[in-house]
Structures are given as structure tokens and as C-alpha cells.
Amino acid sequence: MPNATRKQADTAAVPERVARPLARAARVLHSARGELARARLKEATARVLEREGYRQMRVTDVTREAGVATGLFHHYFPDLKTATIEVLRDFMARFEDLEAIERGVGKGDWYGRSLAHNLLVVQSYSRYPGIMRCMVQVGDEVPEFGEIWRVSYFRRLELLVRAMPRLFPAAGLGDAEARLVTRILAGIGEHLLTEYYIVKSPAVREVELDEEQMAEWVTVMFHRALFLENPPPARLRHAAKLAEMRRPRRDALKAET
């Protein structure tokens, strides 16, 4: 039997009930391989971003890091900007996973909630300073990502905005006023983390703090600014001296003079 005829006969011999699952399995396998290759390129992009930064990164840096041909990158991403935005959005998602962040924190425990969120932020700066630097770089240079980052950031702050009337009913803050207060509070520690982990300024790194210690320092100052009181002393493991930051009473000052 000629080869062409044999192939036709073999194809015809495969029942449709078998051929369809086989074709579906082939598509799934092809798709799975594609997803793995795409994920590999995204992981490589993240590593290069961390090491080199957005402005210095080239496609060849990514494909070399991934150990693949340059053409494969363009098969999955039209350009570096698209791959970078995907990587940063994936990274950003960790900050919005409230269930994971606040797991184990009791209801109404605002110090515990703040500490949990601040610990995640500190860990992100400490372990991925390059990525955190890229958040700012890409936000400045790519307007669409800048808007995505702003929306995500302010959406998280709205959790505190909505809680303000319940926390401080006597203040009578409107939504706009609560939003203003929240923006002010949100800046606590932000510049410090940049200087400590990204810039590595000697002026601030003279005080050596691990991730838990840094998170507690930031949280204590945030708590004091929000509630005008110290956190419960029993909760302070690393920043107890901050609780002693209070002005002496006037009569004590007079006695000293």
C-alpha cells in the first residue's frame, strides 16, 4: 500500500470518540508548554528588573537569563514594557491579598493589622529593593502602569478611610477629610524604607534593624499618629523605647529648672 493511502487508512481507522480527546490533549499539552515558557520569561524578567532596573534592561538580558532564544520572547510579549507591567502587577497583587496579610489578626486589633501590613511592605523593600525601585521608575515613565499602581494603592487606603467614622465618631470627619488624614498617615515610613533598603543611606543604616524590628518601628509611629497613644506595652518587642517619646509634664520641667 502506498504511503499516502496507508496514512489515510490509519487516520480513518481512528474512531472519532478517540480522535477528539487526543486532539484536545495535544492542545492542552501545547498550551501548558506555552504557559511554562511564558512563566519562565516572566521570572527571568523579574530577576533582571531586580538586578539591573527597568531603564537598563534589554530583551537579550531577559532571554539570556531565561536560557532561551531571543525570538521566543517576542512570541509571548510584544515588548519589554508589556512583560514588565505584567511582572509588576503580579508583584503588586501581594499587597491586596487582605486574607493572607491579616491571617491570625483578631477583629478590632488595629495595631496587629497595621503591623501585618507594614511587615509585608518592609519584607518587599528588604528582599526586592530593585523591584520596589522599579515600581517608581515604571510608574513615572509608563502612565498606564502609574495609574494601575495609584488605583491599587488608594484602594488599600480606602479601608482606613471607611473605618474613620467608626474609630473616631466624635471627630465628625467627612469622607474627603478622612481621605486627607489617611494620605498623611500613609507617608509614615515610606521615605525611610527607600533610604534604608534602596539608597542604603549610611545615616539611617547606622541603626541595624531586621525586618520584624523595622516593621515594629514603623507601626508604632503609625499607631501613635493615628490614635494619639502608644500600642499596648506587651505588644512591643523591639520598639519599646519609642513608647517613651513623650514631652515631660510642665511641673516636671519647672522642677528641673
N, C-alpha and C positions, 0 to 999 in steps of 0.2 A: 504494500500500500504506500502511495506517495506520502511525503511528509505532511504536505498541506492537508490532504484528505485525512490522514491519521489525526492531526490536530483537531480538525472539525469533528471527527468521530469522538475523540476524547472529550471535547467540550460538550458535545451533545449528550454524552453518557453521564455527565454530572447533573443530577436532579436539581430542579430549581430550589427545592427546600434546603439543599446543601449549598448551592452556589451563593445564595443571598447571604447566609451567615458568614461564609468565607470572605465575601466581598466586604461585608460590614467589619469583620475582624481586621482585614487589611487596612481599611480606612482608619480604624481606631489605632492600630499599631503605628501607622504613618503619622497620625495626629499626636500620639503620645511621644513619638520620637521628636516631632517638631516642637512640642511643648518643652521637652527636656533641653533641646538645643537652645530654645529661646530663653529658658530659665538660666542656662549656663552663661549666655551672653549678658543677661541682666546681673548675675552675680559678679561677672568679670567687670562690668561697668561700675558696680558699687565699689569694688576693690580699687579700681583706678581712680574713681572720684575721691575716695578716702585718701589715697596716696598722692595724687597729682593735682586734684582740683578740677573744676569744670573748664576753666579757661585754657588750661594746658593740655587737656585730654584730646586724643585723636582716635579715630576709628581703629587704626593699626594697633594702638595701645590696648584697646579692648580685645581685639581678636587675638593678639599675641598672648594676652593674659588668659583668654579662654582656650587657647591652643587650637584655633580653627582658622580656616581661610577667610580672608577679608570679605569675599563675596557673600559669605553666609550671613554676615551682619546685615547687609542690605536686603537680604531675603526676608528678614524679620522686622527690621526697623528702617524707616526712610532716612533717618539722620540721627546724629548723636543727641540732639535736643529731645527727640521723642523718647529715646531709651533713658536719658537722664531723668526726664519728668516721671516716667513710669517707676524708676528706681526710687526716686524721692517720695513719690506718692505712697509706695509700699512702705517706706520707712516712716512716713508721717502717720500711717494708719495706727501705729502702736500708741500714739498719743490720744487716740479717740476710743480706744477699747476700754471703756469705763469698767466693765465687768471684770476684766483681767487686772486692771490697775488697782481697783478698790476691793479686790477679793480679800475677805477676812477683816475688813474695816467695819466696825459697828455703826449702826444707824445713828446719826446725830454726832458722830465723832469727827468734828471738823478738823481737829489737829491731825488725826490719823489720815483723813482724806488728803489734806494738804501735803503731809509727809509722803504718802504713797505717790502722788503726782510728781512732787519735787524729786523724789528718788529716781523715778524713771527719766526725768529730764537730765538730772546730774549724770546718770549712767550713760545716757546718749551722748552728752558732751565728753565724758571721760573716755568712753570706749570708741566713739566715732567722731572725733573732733573734725575730721576732714568733711564728713557728710554734713555735719551741722554748719560748717563754714559754707558748704555748697548750697545749703538751703537759702542763705542770704544772697550769695552770688547769683544763683539762678533766679531767685525772686526778683532781683534788681534788673537782670538782663532779659528775662523771659516773662513778659507781662501776664501771659495766661497762667504760668505757674505761680507767679506772685499773688495773683487773685485767689488761686486754689489754696495757697498757704494762709492767706489772710482770712478767708472764709472759715477754714478749719480752726485756726487759732481763736477767732472771735466766737465761733460756735461753742468752743470749750469754755470760754469766759462767760457765756450766757448762763451756764449752770449756776454760777455765783450770782449773777445779776438777778435771776429768778428767785434766788434764796434770800436776797437782801430784805425784802419786806417782812419775811418770817423771822429772820435773825434780829432785825432792828426795827420793830414796828413803830416805836416812838419817834424814830427819825423822820418817818413820812416821806422817804425817798421815792421819787417817781422813777420810771424805767430809765429815762435819759440820765438822771443823776446817779442812779445805781450803776449804770454802764460806765459813767465817767470815773466813779470811785474804783470800779473793778479794773479799768485800764491803768489807773495809777498803781494799784496794788500789784498788777501783773508784772510790772517792771522790776519788782524786788528780786535781786539776784541775777537778772538776765545779763547785765554788763559784767558782773563778777565772773560768771561762768565762761563768758567769752574770753576774758582776760586770763583766767586760770587755766583753761584747757586748750584754747585755740592759740591765743597770743603767747601764752606761758610767761606772763609778765613776772619778773623776779620780785616785784613789790608785793604781789599778792601770794606768790608761791613760797614766800618765806614761812608762811604758816602751812604746814603739811597736813592735809585733810584727806581721808579716804572718802569713798562715795557716800557711805552712810553718815559720816561726820558732816560732810558738806551739805547733804540734804537736810540734816537737822538744823544746821546753822541758818540756812535759807528759810526753812519752815518756821523756826522760832521768830525770826524777824517779820515774816509774813503774818503770823498769828498775832503778834504784838500790834502790828499796824492795823489789822482788821478788827480785833476785839478789844484793843487798848488794855490788854492784860497778858500775863505770861501763861504759857501752857501749864498744865499740871506738873509740878516738880518731879513726880515719879516717872513722867514720860521722857525726861531729859537725860540722855545717856552721854552726850558729847558736848552739849552747848549750855550746860548749867550756868556758866559764868555770864551768859547773855541775860539770864533772868535777873541778874543783879544790876543791870543797867537801868538805874532809876535815879532821879535827882534827889539829893538829900532834902529832908524837910527844912523849912525855914528856921525853926528853932534850933535844929542841929547845926545849921550853917552859922547862926549867931553865936552858939557856944564855941565853935571852932575859932571864930574871930575874937 
